[in-house]
């Protein structure tokens, strides 16, 4: 299928930039919501932070529940209608929150319920976006598009805490919920204006039997494609060995007398690295191929982790976190792009759902293991071991047979159903 015939030139791709604008505004609204959300949860519980932890646990549970079933739904229904419907539901929920907060009748149980609904909707939106971007952007421009989308979202998330704090101080927290409500409606407007080829994309009825059949076919596609299976394993390994680093960063900051403010600097440096690398991928995609960028990104990430392990100054750790953000992004964006290229459009939801679920399962296990190891050995040892394993895995990637074709020719062959 030829994608977006009307807007073939990426720089003049009106549909993509409309979508990116909508998502940037929506991300700013989400950032404002999160600021007000934290304050509201503490206010409703008289400062008990355990309630905030419970809410985040509910959010994680909702994502797990809908993670796998979101794929078949995305494959069987209109991508545009799904995006619009999800954002309309989210805007309605936040509008209700705004009204309840404004009327001083907001309760903790409703906050739990609204959080759960939002968490269930999140995987549906992510899988739909994953499927719709290849329909509005040419294959050769997917890396640039994914980088711009992620970069704009991260930039908004960096700006939103400062904006949210100012708005809460002047207008109260209710303005943040209203702003997020309006941001979702703006996203709906942008999505309704995008143009893409909808031929051969008829909606299909979803039943329990067809859901199981779709899940089975997605599983079979992964097993049939060696490249897809290797990428899924690689993504899981990256998450497994990289995940312990994040909960251990506060300990690093504390050991180096950085404290809470120092930890904030480390996270900001990593976010800045993500934004810079999102821009870099626009240019790197012209010079290097997806697999090569992925492996180089993993090497950068490994070297940054090793530098933190042996670093003697806090400034060096901050710089390392910046390059860790660069490396993680250069690793993840090519994986996303390759999946969008090789997966058949009619199965992109269910197969990508399987791949990302496999990758995400590794994270909680790894974080728990990392926390346990940090009690047995020095934290520097955990970082050193993680960096060495990741560096070895990146180096081995250059010799993986399934990667060689793309490494040498730059051609990724789509999977046929």
N, C-alpha and C positions, 0 to 999 in steps of 0.2 A: 504494500500500500504506500503510495507517495504521500508524504506528510506535509500538510500546510502549504499546498501549492501556491496559494495567494501570497504567502509571506515566506518565500524561500530563503531570502537573505537574512541571516541571524540578526544583524544590526538593525534591520527594518522589520523585525518580526513583532508586529503589533500585538498579536495574541499572547506571546510569551511575556512581553513587558507589561501588558495589562494584568496577567496572572501574577507576575512577580510584584507589581505594585500592590495588588490586593493582599498578597501574603505578607509583604513588609508592613503594611498598615495593621493587618491582623496580628502580626507578631508584636508590634508595639502595644496593641491593646492587651494581648496576653501578658506582656511584661508588667503593665499597669495593674492588671487583675491579680497577678501573683503577689505584688507588693501589698495591695489592699487585702488580699486573701490571708496572708500571714498575720496582719494586724487584726483582722476580723476574728480569726480563729482564737487568737490569744485573748481578745476582748470578751468573747463568748464564754471562755473558760477561766476568766480571772487570772490570766497569765500562765496557765498550765501548758507547758510545751508538749506534754505527752499527747494532747489532743491533736496537735499539728502533725506529730509522727503517725498517729492513727489515720489521719486524713491522707497522708502520702501513701500509707500502706493500702488504703482503699483504692487509690488511684492506680497503683501498681497491679492490684488484683483485677480491676476492670480491664486494663490493657491485656493481661494474660488471657482473660476469658474470651475477649473478642479478637485476639490476635490471629488465630488460625481461621476462624469462620469469615473474617473480613475479606480474605482473598477471593473465595468463590462468589461472594456478593458483588465485589467489584467487577469480576469477569462477566457476570450475567446481567448487569444493569447499566444504564446510561451513566457514563462518568460525569458528565456535566450535571445531571440531575442529582447524583449522589453528593457531589461537592456542595451544590446549592442547598440541598435538603439538610446536610450535616451542619452547615453554617447557620441556616435558619433556626434549627433546633438549639444550637449553642447560643445564638443571640436571644432566643426566647428564655432559656434558662437564666442567662445573666440579667436579662430584663427583670425577671421575677426576683432575683437576688437584689438588684438595685431597688426595686419597690419595697421589699421587705426591710432592707437596711434603712431606707429613707423613712419608713414608718416605724422604725425601732421595734420590729416584731420578728427579726431574724432569729432562728434557733439553730443549735448545733446539729440536731438530726437532719434538718433540711440541708445544711451545709454538707453533711455526709452524703445525702442522696444526690444532690446536684454534682458533687465531685465524682461520684461513681458513674453517673450518666455521662459526664464529660470525658471520663477516662475510657468508657466503652466506645465512645464515638471517635476517639483519637486514632486507633489503628485503622478504622474505616477510611478516615481522611488521608492518612499517610499512604495506604495502599492505593487509594484512588489517585492521589497526586503522582505516585510512582508510575501509574499506568497512563496518566493523561499527558505528562510531559513529553514522552516520545511521539505523541500524536500532534503536538504543536511545534516540535523542534526537529530538525533533520538529525540523523544519526551522528553526523560529523560534528554537530554543535552540542551534543548532549552534555559533554564534560563542562563546557562553558556555562550552559544553562543551569546545571546542578550546582556549580560553584557560585554563580550569581545568586541563586535562590538561597543557598545556605549562608552566604556572606551577608546578604541583606537582612536575613532573619537574625543572625548573630549581632549585627550592628544595632538593630532595633532593641534587642535584649540588653545590650550594654547601655543604651540611652534611657531605656524605660525606668530603671530604678530611680535615677535622679529626677526624671520628669514626674514619676509617680509620687515620690516623696514631696515634691513641691506642690502637686495638685492636692494631696491629702492635707497638707498644712493649710492651704488656702480655702479649699472647698469641702474637705472631709473625704473619707474613703469611698463614699457612694459615687463620686464622680468617676473613679477608676472603673467601677462595674458598668456605669453608663457608657464610658469610652470604649470598653471592650465590646459591649453590645453593638455600638455603632460601627466598630471596626469589622465585625463579622458581616454586617449588612453591606458595608463597602466591598468586602470580599465577594459577596453574592453578586453585586453589580458587575464587578470585574469579570468574574467567571461567566456570567451570562453574555458578555460581549466577545469572548474569545471565539476563534474560528478554527475548526479542524474537520477532517474528513470523517464522517460518521457512517460511510457505507460499510456493509458487512458487519455492523455492530448492533444488530437487533437485540432487544431485551428478551431474556428467557426466564421462564418460571423457575423459582428456587424452592425445592422441597427437601425434606430430610434425606430422601434417597438420592437426589441430585447433588446435595451437599457432600454426602459421603463419596459419591462417584467422583466429584471434582477434586476432593482431597486425595483420593487414591490416584487419580491421573497426575496430579501435581507431584506426588511422591514418586511415581514411576518416571516422570520426566527428569527429576533430579538424579535418580539412579542410572538412567540411560545416558545422561550426558556427563562424561568424565570431567570436563571443564567446569560445569556447574557444581558438581559434587566437590571438586577441589576448592573452588571459590568459597563454598559454604563452610568447608572445614577450615580454610584459611581465616574466614571472618570469625568463626567460633574461637580459633586459637588466638587471634588478635585480641578479642574481648576477654578471653580467659587470662591471658598473661598481662594484659594492659589494665584490666579493671581494678586490681588491688592498689594501683598507684594512686588513684583519686582519693579514696578514704584515708590513705596514709600521708597525703600532703599536709593536712593540719598538724600532724606529729612532726613532720620535717620543719615546718614553720616554727613550731614551739621549741624544738631542739636548737634552732638557730636564732632564738630570741625574737622571732618575727611576730609571734602572737596572732591574734585574730586579724589585725590590719595586714600583717604579712601574708597570711593565707589569702586574704582578699586580693593582694597584689599578684600572687601566684595564679589565681583563677583568672584575673584580668589579663595577665600576660598570655595565658593559654588561649583565652577568647580572642585576643588580638592576633595571635598566631593563626587561629582558624579563619579570621577575616582576611588577613594578608594572603594566606594560601588559597582561599577561595578566589581571590583576584588573580593569583599566579597561575592557577589551573587554566585560565582563559588563554594564557600565552604558552604554558607548558604543553597543552594539548596539540599545539601546532608543531612542536619539536619532538615530543616523546609520545609513545603509545601507552594505552591504559595500564597494561600489566607492568610495564617498566616504571611508570609513575607510582603505581601501588607499591612496588618493591622498594623503590628509592624512598618513598614516604615512610615505609616500615623501618628502613635503615636510619633515617633521620630521627624517628621516634626512639629507636633503640639507643642511639648515641646520646640523645637528650637524657634518657633515663640513667644511662651509665654515668653521665656527667653529674647528675644529681647525687648519685651514689658516692662519688669521690669528691664532690664540690666542697670547698672550704669557706666560701663566702656566700652570703644570702643573695647578692647581686648575680652571682653565677647561677644559682638555682632559679632565679626569676627569668634569666635569659634562657635557661634550659627548658622552662615551662613554655616559653614562647615557641621554641623550636619543637616541643612536643605537640603543641597545637597545630603547627605546620605539618608535622609528620602524620598525625592522626587524620587530618583532613585529606592529605595527599594519598593516604591509604584507602580511606572510605569512599571518596568520590569516584575513583576508577571502578571500584567494586559495584557501586550503584549504577554507573554508566554501562558497564559490561552487561549487567543483568538486563537493563532496559534494551540493549541492542540484541541480545541473543534470545530472549524469551519471546515466544509467539504472543501476539496481542491478546488472543482469546484466553490465554492461560497466565498472563503476567501477574495477575493478582494472587492467585492461589500458590504459584511457585515462589514468588518473591516473599509471600507470607511464610512459607516453609523455611526458606533460607534465613530470613531475619529472625524467626523464632529459634532456629538452631543456634544462631549467633548469640541471641539474648539469653538463652538458657544458661550459657557458660558464665554470665556475669555475676549473679548472686552467689553461685558456688565459689567462684574465684575470689570475690570480696571477703567471704567468710574465711576461706583458706588463708588469704593474705593477712587478715587480722589475727588469725591464730599463729601464723608463722612469725609475725612481728613481736609476739610475746615470747617466742622461743629463741630467736636470733636477733642480732642488731638490725635495725631498719635499713641501714646501708646495704646489708647483705641481701635483703629482699629486693631492693632496687638493682643491685649488681646482678643477681641471678636472673631477674626479669629482663634486664637489658641484654644479657648474653644470649638468653633463649630467643628473644625477638630478633637479634642480629643474626643468629644462626638460621632461623626460619626464613628471614629475608634473603639471605645468601643462597639457601637451598632452593628458593623459588626460581632462581635463574636456570636451574637444571631440571625443573619439573616438566616432563614431556608435554603435558596439557597446556603449558604456558608458552612453549617454544614457538608455535606458529604465530601467535600475536606478537611475541617479542621480536621476531625476525621480519615479519611481513606487515604487521599492523592490522591484519585482517582478523576480525572475530566473526565466525560463522554462526548465523542465527540457527536456533534449534527448530526443527520442523516437527509438527504434531502428526 
